[in-house]
Amino acid sequence: MTRSTAGRGERVLLGREERRDQIIQAAAQAFLRRGFAATTVDEIAEAAGVTKVLIYRHFSTKREIYLAVLGRAWDRLAATGDQGPDADRLSRLVQAADQDPDGFRILFRHVRREPEFADYVRDLDETQRATSNDLLAVRVHDRRRRAWLAAFVPELAIQAILAWLDTDRPIPAADLITAIHGMAAAAIGKDAR
């Protein structure tokens, strides 16, 4: 792999995986600005600093690019989950958002606005609710209350993290985590049975 000096109109030659990652990153930024439907492959190519032909060497459709952006964000979430059973799930979620804010925003906000990806959203929501339900089962024995909390608490955490990202991370991640834990604990209640 050869590299040349970027920024002087010269091309930077990257390996296949590096180029693919570059396109995915640029696509995430483009999709954030205009959404999936309004974003063109030309705009993605321009944001990545490559030609449309090069985009099509890596991806056959714009939908495939969008799925790659979603997949990368999902993989980051999964990778932060590899820290062992004692690692705090919320800390891992904040870490994933901090590492890939564009992907996190697309995964948890923008994909919901795209009717073409309704199945993806449904799967994401079902996974969040099932995980939350399992975690709450020890503390909340009332099935209806637990179902409400299993839907509410993850949404509370996601919205707090999105607001934190949107306001340029005004507090340290540890303070964000403490605040979310406090809000969730208040919703669950002391004597949740």
Backbone hydrogen bonds in HBPLUS format (Angstrom, degrees):
<---DONOR---> <-ACCEPTOR-->    atom                        ^
c    i                          cat <-CA-CA->   ^        H-A-AA   ^      H-
h    n   atom  resd res      DA  || num        DHA   H-A  angle D-A-AA Bond
n    s   type  num  typ     dist DA aas  dist angle  dist       angle   num
A0019-ARG N   A0015-GLY O   2.89 MM   4  6.06 161.9  1.92 160.7 166.1     1
A0020-ARG N   A0016-ARG O   2.93 MM   4  6.13 159.3  1.98 148.3 154.5     2
A0021-ASP N   A0017-GLU O   2.93 MM   4  6.12 161.0  1.96 147.8 152.7     3
A0022-GLN N   A0018-GLU O   2.93 MM   4  6.15 152.6  2.01 144.2 152.1     4
A0023-ILE N   A0019-ARG O   2.93 MM   4  6.24 156.3  1.99 151.8 157.6     5
A0024-ILE N   A0020-ARG O   2.93 MM   4  6.21 159.8  1.98 152.0 157.6     6
A0025-GLN N   A0021-ASP O   2.94 MM   4  6.14 162.3  1.97 151.1 155.5     7
A0026-ALA N   A0022-GLN O   3.01 MM   4  6.22 165.0  2.03 148.8 153.0     8
A0027-ALA N   A0023-ILE O   2.78 MM   4  5.91 154.7  1.84 149.1 157.1     9
A0028-ALA N   A0024-ILE O   2.92 MM   4  6.14 154.5  1.98 147.8 154.0    10
A0029-GLN N   A0025-GLN O   3.24 MM   4  6.58 158.5  2.29 147.5 152.0    11
A0030-ALA N   A0026-ALA O   2.97 MM   4  6.26 157.3  2.02 148.2 155.0    12
A0031-PHE N   A0027-ALA O   2.76 MM   4  5.93 167.1  1.78 160.6 163.5    13
A0032-LEU N   A0028-ALA O   2.98 MM   4  6.11 148.1  2.08 142.8 151.4    14
A0033-ARG N   A0029-GLN O   3.22 MM   4  6.47 147.9  2.33 141.4 148.7    15
A0034-ARG N   A0030-ALA O   3.19 MM   4  6.50 161.8  2.23 154.6 158.1    16
A0035-GLY N   A0031-PHE O   2.68 MM   4  4.56 143.5  1.81 130.6 137.4    17
A0039-THR N   A0035-GLY O   3.21 MM   4  6.07 136.3  2.41 141.5 151.1    18
A0043-GLU N   A0040-THR O   3.12 MM   3  5.20 120.6  2.49  94.9 108.5    19
A0044-ILE N   A0040-THR O   3.14 MM   4  6.53 152.7  2.21 144.7 152.2    20
A0045-ALA N   A0041-VAL O   2.87 MM   4  6.11 161.2  1.90 152.6 157.6    21
A0046-GLU N   A0042-ASP O   2.89 MM   4  6.13 158.5  1.94 147.2 153.2    22
A0047-ALA N   A0043-GLU O   2.90 MM   4  6.09 162.0  1.93 146.8 151.8    23
A0048-ALA N   A0044-ILE O   2.92 MM   4  6.11 146.2  2.03 146.1 155.6    24
A0049-GLY N   A0045-ALA O   2.86 MM   4  5.94 118.2  2.25 137.7 154.0    25
A0050-VAL N   A0045-ALA O   2.95 MM   5  5.10 162.4  1.98 148.0 149.2    26
A0049-GLY N   A0046-GLU O   3.10 MM   3  4.96 140.9  2.26  94.2 105.9    27
A0055-ILE N   A0051-THR O   3.15 MM   4  6.57 150.9  2.23 144.1 152.2    28
A0056-TYR N   A0052-LYS O   3.04 MM   4  6.41 158.7  2.08 151.9 156.5    29
A0057-ARG N   A0054-LEU O   3.09 MM   3  5.05 146.4  2.21  97.2 107.4    30
A0058-HIS N   A0055-ILE O   2.97 MM   3  5.49 147.6  2.07 111.4 120.9    31
A0059-PHE N   A0055-ILE O   2.90 MM   4  6.08 150.4  1.99 150.5 160.2    32
A0065-ILE N   A0061-THR O   3.24 MM   4  6.62 146.8  2.36 138.7 147.1    33
A0065-ILE N   A0062-LYS O   3.10 MM   3  5.04 118.8  2.49  92.9 108.0    34
A0066-TYR N   A0062-LYS O   2.96 MM   4  6.31 160.1  2.00 152.7 157.6    35
A0067-LEU N   A0063-ARG O   2.87 MM   4  6.14 160.4  1.90 152.9 158.3    36
A0068-ALA N   A0064-GLU O   2.97 MM   4  6.15 141.8  2.12 136.5 146.8    37
A0068-ALA N   A0065-ILE O   3.05 MM   3  5.00 120.0  2.43  92.5 108.1    38
A0069-VAL N   A0065-ILE O   2.97 MM   4  6.37 148.6  2.07 148.9 157.5    39
A0070-LEU N   A0066-TYR O   2.94 MM   4  6.29 163.2  1.97 153.2 157.3    40
A0071-GLY N   A0067-LEU O   2.74 MM   4  5.85 156.2  1.80 142.9 150.7    41
A0072-ARG N   A0068-ALA O   2.90 MM   4  6.03 153.8  1.97 143.8 149.8    42
A0073-ALA N   A0069-VAL O   3.15 MM   4  6.43 160.7  2.19 147.8 152.5    43
A0074-TRP N   A0070-LEU O   2.87 MM   4  6.11 161.7  1.90 153.1 158.8    44
A0075-ASP N   A0071-GLY O   2.77 MM   4  5.91 156.8  1.82 147.4 154.3    45
A0076-ARG N   A0072-ARG O   2.97 MM   4  6.20 149.0  2.06 143.2 151.1    46
A0077-LEU N   A0073-ALA O   3.11 MM   4  6.47 153.6  2.18 145.3 151.9    47
A0078-ALA N   A0074-TRP O   2.92 MM   4  6.26 160.6  1.96 151.3 156.9    48
A0079-ALA N   A0075-ASP O   2.73 MM   4  5.92 154.8  1.79 149.4 156.7    49
A0080-THR N   A0076-ARG O   3.04 MM   4  6.23 152.1  2.12 146.1 152.1    50
A0081-GLY N   A0078-ALA O   2.98 MM   3  4.99 135.7  2.18  95.8 109.2    51
A0082-ASP N   A0079-ALA O   3.16 MM   3  5.38 164.3  2.19 106.8 111.6    52
A0087-ALA N   A0084-GLY O   3.32 MM   3  5.78 155.8  2.38 111.3 117.8    53
A0092-ARG N   A0088-ASP O   3.09 MM   4  6.43 154.2  2.16 150.2 157.5    54
A0093-LEU N   A0089-ARG O   2.97 MM   4  6.27 149.6  2.06 146.2 154.8    55
A0094-VAL N   A0090-LEU O   2.95 MM   4  6.23 161.9  1.98 155.6 159.4    56
A0095-GLN N   A0091-SER O   2.89 MM   4  6.07 156.5  1.95 145.3 152.5    57
A0096-ALA N   A0092-ARG O   2.95 MM   4  6.17 156.9  2.00 146.0 151.5    58
A0097-ALA N   A0093-LEU O   3.04 MM   4  6.30 157.7  2.09 146.9 152.8    59
A0098-ASP N   A0094-VAL O   2.88 MM   4  6.07 154.6  1.94 150.2 157.5    60
A0099-GLN N   A0095-GLN O   2.96 MM   4  6.17 148.1  2.07 147.2 155.3    61
A0100-ASP N   A0096-ALA O   3.05 MM   4  6.17 149.3  2.14 146.9 154.2    62
A0104-PHE N   A0100-ASP O   2.88 MM   4  6.06 160.1  1.92 158.5 165.1    63
A0105-ARG N   A0101-PRO O   2.95 MM   4  6.10 161.5  1.98 146.8 151.2    64
A0106-ILE N   A0102-ASP O   2.98 MM   4  6.25 159.3  2.02 150.9 156.9    65
A0107-LEU N   A0103-GLY O   2.82 MM   4  5.97 166.0  1.84 151.8 156.1    66
A0108-PHE N   A0104-PHE O   2.90 MM   4  6.00 160.8  1.94 153.4 157.8    67
A0109-ARG N   A0105-ARG O   2.80 MM   4  5.32 132.3  2.03 139.7 147.3    68
A0110-HIS N   A0105-ARG O   3.09 MM   5  6.47 156.1  2.15 141.6 148.6    69
A0111-VAL N   A0106-ILE O   2.89 MM   5  5.69 154.7  1.95 158.5 156.2    70
A0112-ARG N   A0109-ARG O   3.29 MM   3  5.79 140.8  2.46 108.6 118.2    71
A0113-ARG N   A0110-HIS O   2.92 MM   3  5.42 153.6  1.99 114.5 122.5    72
A0114-GLU N   A0111-VAL O   3.19 MM   3  5.33 163.1  2.22 107.2 111.9    73
A0117-PHE N   A0114-GLU O   2.92 MM   3  5.70 164.7  1.95 126.6 131.5    74
A0118-ALA N   A0115-PRO O   3.27 MM   3  5.37 150.5  2.36 120.1 115.1    75
A0120-TYR N   A0117-PHE O   3.08 MM   3  5.27 119.3  2.46 101.5 115.9    76
A0121-VAL N   A0117-PHE O   3.14 MM   4  6.51 158.0  2.19 154.0 159.8    77
A0122-ARG N   A0118-ALA O   2.90 MM   4  6.12 163.5  1.93 152.1 156.9    78
A0123-ASP N   A0119-ASP O   2.94 MM   4  6.13 162.1  1.97 149.9 154.3    79
A0124-LEU N   A0120-TYR O   2.97 MM   4  6.17 157.7  2.02 147.2 153.7    80
A0125-ASP N   A0121-VAL O   2.87 MM   4  6.09 167.0  1.89 158.1 161.0    81
A0126-GLU N   A0122-ARG O   2.92 MM   4  6.07 161.7  1.95 149.6 155.0    82
A0127-THR N   A0123-ASP O   2.97 MM   4  6.11 157.6  2.02 146.8 152.6    83
A0128-GLN N   A0124-LEU O   3.00 MM   4  6.26 163.0  2.03 151.4 155.8    84
A0129-ARG N   A0125-ASP O   2.90 MM   4  6.11 167.2  1.92 154.8 158.2    85
A0130-ALA N   A0126-GLU O   2.93 MM   4  6.01 164.3  1.96 148.5 153.2    86
A0131-THR N   A0127-THR O   3.02 MM   4  6.13 165.7  2.04 150.2 154.2    87
A0132-SER N   A0128-GLN O   2.94 MM   4  6.10 165.4  1.96 150.7 155.2    88
A0133-ASN N   A0129-ARG O   2.75 MM   4  5.84 160.2  1.79 150.9 157.2    89
A0134-ASP N   A0130-ALA O   3.02 MM   4  6.19 159.6  2.06 147.2 152.0    90
A0135-LEU N   A0131-THR O   3.07 MM   4  6.35 157.1  2.12 147.7 153.9    91
A0136-LEU N   A0132-SER O   2.85 MM   4  6.02 150.5  1.94 152.2 160.6    92
A0137-ALA N   A0133-ASN O   3.00 MM   4  6.00 128.6  2.28 143.3 155.0    93
A0139-ARG N   A0136-LEU O   2.96 MM   3  5.44 128.5  2.23 112.6 125.6    94
A0140-VAL N   A0136-LEU O   2.80 MM   4  5.68 163.2  1.83 174.4 176.3    95
A0146-ARG N   A0142-ASP O   2.91 MM   4  6.08 161.1  1.94 156.9 163.1    96
A0147-ALA N   A0143-ARG O   2.95 MM   4  6.14 151.9  2.03 144.0 151.4    97
A0148-TRP N   A0144-ARG O   3.05 MM   4  6.32 156.5  2.11 146.0 151.7    98
A0149-LEU N   A0145-ARG O   2.91 MM   4  6.18 168.4  1.92 154.9 157.9    99
A0150-ALA N   A0146-ARG O   2.76 MM   4  5.87 151.9  1.84 147.2 155.6   100
A0151-ALA N   A0147-ALA O   3.18 MM   4  6.38 134.3  2.40 136.5 146.5   101
A0151-ALA N   A0148-TRP O   3.14 MM   3  5.31 134.8  2.35  99.0 111.1   102
A0152-PHE N   A0148-TRP O   2.83 MM   4  6.02 156.2  1.88 150.5 158.6   103
A0153-VAL N   A0149-LEU O   2.84 MM   4  5.53 164.1  1.87 145.9 150.5   104
A0156-LEU N   A0152-PHE O   2.84 MM   4  6.07 154.6  1.90 157.2 165.6   105
A0157-ALA N   A0153-VAL O   3.01 MM   4  6.28 162.4  2.04 154.0 157.5   106
A0158-ILE N   A0154-PRO O   2.88 MM   4  6.11 168.0  1.90 153.9 157.2   107
A0159-GLN N   A0155-GLU O   2.92 MM   4  6.01 170.4  1.93 151.9 154.9   108
A0160-ALA N   A0156-LEU O   3.01 MM   4  6.13 154.5  2.08 145.6 152.9   109
A0161-ILE N   A0157-ALA O   2.96 MM   4  6.19 157.2  2.01 151.0 157.2   110
A0162-LEU N   A0158-ILE O   2.84 MM   4  6.10 162.2  1.87 154.9 160.2   111
A0163-ALA N   A0159-GLN O   2.95 MM   4  6.08 161.3  1.98 145.5 150.5   112
A0164-TRP N   A0160-ALA O   2.97 MM   4  6.13 149.9  2.06 139.6 148.4   113
A0165-LEU N   A0161-ILE O   2.89 MM   4  6.22 156.1  1.94 152.2 158.0   114
A0166-ASP N   A0162-LEU O   2.82 MM   4  6.03 164.4  1.84 153.7 158.4   115
A0167-THR N   A0163-ALA O   3.03 MM   4  6.12 136.4  2.23 142.0 151.3   116
A0169-ARG N   A0164-TRP O   2.73 MM   5  4.94 149.0  1.83 159.9 160.3   117
A0168-ASP N   A0165-LEU O   3.05 MM   3  5.17 151.4  2.13 115.5 114.8   118
A0175-ASP N   A0172-PRO O   2.99 MM   3  5.36 123.7  2.31 106.6 120.3   119
A0176-LEU N   A0172-PRO O   3.09 MM   4  6.49 153.9  2.16 152.1 160.2   120
A0177-ILE N   A0173-ALA O   2.93 MM   4  6.21 161.7  1.97 156.0 160.3   121
A0178-THR N   A0174-ALA O   3.03 MM   4  6.26 156.9  2.09 143.2 149.3   122
A0179-ALA N   A0175-ASP O   2.95 MM   4  6.15 159.0  2.00 147.6 153.0   123
A0180-ILE N   A0176-LEU O   2.94 MM   4  6.22 163.2  1.97 155.7 159.8   124
A0181-HIS N   A0177-ILE O   2.89 MM   4  6.08 164.9  1.91 151.6 156.3   125
A0182-GLY N   A0178-THR O   2.95 MM   4  6.16 155.7  2.01 145.9 152.6   126
A0183-MET N   A0179-ALA O   2.97 MM   4  6.29 159.7  2.02 151.4 156.2   127
A0184-ALA N   A0180-ILE O   2.87 MM   4  6.06 165.9  1.89 157.3 161.5   128
A0185-ALA N   A0181-HIS O   2.84 MM   4  5.97 159.3  1.88 148.9 155.2   129
A0186-ALA N   A0182-GLY O   2.99 MM   4  6.19 153.7  2.06 145.0 151.9   130
A0187-ALA N   A0183-MET O   3.07 MM   4  6.35 152.5  2.15 144.8 151.9   131
A0188-ILE N   A0184-ALA O   2.89 MM   4  6.15 156.9  1.95 152.5 159.2   132
A0189-GLY N   A0185-ALA O   2.82 MM   4  5.89 160.5  1.85 149.7 155.4   133
